[in-house]
């Protein structure tokens, strides 16, 4: 039995046919370990999505394999969305199954990468070119949060623009130990780590794009902020 409803399958197939241009690579890092609760479901979901367009290529790798090591992947399931030429590398990630509202995030990411048409402003794109530090944006979500996709999509688009930014959706219920590390109580909860300076900026809520850009600037400048 498929995970996608027939009406959703038909709708997406039609939309992909109209919109997608360049090929998109989806890399799934999975595990046969029984403790990986959603590995099988994530694989099935991605298989069903990739079957809807010949411009979507799905690669499945073992989380303990060489490719995972090269891309810094440690948890399963992890999804990386990249382009045909791998210019994005491993900067756009999902840790956990993109179910519920986050399925929309997966679909939009595919469209962004294929068309190279983003929804953030030209001003933001220009400002992101000035980022100097290596930043990692983690957005903690739950499948039932209607505000979470906005936060994840902004972070993912920032990573698509800047080679200095990696952005990751983390499903809080699936990986509670990661969420507990940052005291996640409400979602979306965003953590921006400056990998060069060691400072952290974190906040809760789906802020507008310009506010998120300001938080990114603060993290880049070495500021420490906790707005939970």
Number of C-alpha atoms within 10 A of each C-alpha: 4 9 13 13 10 10 9 10 17 13 13 16 16 13 14 20 14 9 12 20 14 16 20 27 22 22 21 26 26 25 22 12 9 8 9 15 16 17 22 14 14 23 20 15 18 23 17 15 20 18 14 18 18 12 19 23 19 18 15 15 16 17 21 15 14 12 14 19 12 9 12 11 22 15 17 26 26 26 29 21 24 25 19 16 10 11 11 19 15 20 23 24 25 25 25 25 27 25 17 14 17 26 15 15 22 23 14 15 23 24 21 20 23 22 15 16 10 19 11 15 11 10 9 14 17 11 14 20 12 12 17 14 18 17 26 22 25 24 30 28 30 24 17 12 14 15 17 24 25 19 25 31 27 21 27 27 22 27 24 26 18 21 17 20 27 25 26 26 31 27 22 24 14 18 15 13 11 15 19 11 8 14 12 20 13 14 21 28 26 29 24 26 25 24 16 12 15 12 18 21 22 21 20 19 16 20 16 11 19 13 11 18 19 12 20 25 19 18 28 25 15 17 16 15 16 10 10 14
